[in-house]
Amino acid sequence: MSTTPATNPTTATQTTNPADASVSDEKTVPDGVTLYRAAVRGVRRCLEIAGERTRWVDSLCNGYLDMVNGADPEGQLKRFRDSAKSLADGDIYMTALLTALDTAKSEEEAEFLVLRSVSAQQIDRARARRA
């Protein structure tokens, strides 16, 4: 009697153990370009939640993504980050992108940090208008 790998309990445990997958995932930090692309997904999500026009959302997000397309995406990202710091003052989405790039350790965290940053900036602006 032979068992196939799909029905062999030992093999199934070895290949599908979630604890093994999470350990390796936690130790691997994506490169900066991958985190940047994830942060842009966060910007897209914020704009979609806000009900912005699809054409405008696509234009803005594709523009952000164009900054890392080409022969040297890491170099382009570095140049973007260097120049964006002075431009980000007052721009909630650029500020959110930079915040995510400074602290995110995973794609999910990059998206979340953008959402959190945009939300916090909008709350701060609303409070300042009331004051």
Long-range contacts (C-beta under 8 A, 24 or more apart in sequence): 25-106, 29-105, 29-106, 30-106, 30-107, 31-74, 32-74, 32-77, 32-78, 32-101, 33-68, 33-73, 33-74, 33-77, 34-107, 35-100, 35-101, 35-104, 35-107, 35-110, 36-68, 36-77, 36-97, 36-101, 36-110, 37-65, 37-68, 37-107, 38-100, 38-104, 38-107, 38-108, 38-110, 38-111, 39-96, 39-97, 39-100, 39-101, 39-104, 39-110, 39-111, 39-113, 39-114, 40-64, 40-65, 40-97, 41-111, 42-96, 42-100, 42-110, 42-111, 42-112, 42-113, 42-114, 42-115, 42-118, 43-93, 43-96, 43-97, 43-114, 43-118, 45-111, 45-114, 45-115, 46-93, 46-96, 46-114, 46-115, 46-118, 47-93, 60-93, 64-97, 92-117, 92-118, 92-121, 92-122, 93-118, 95-121, 96-121
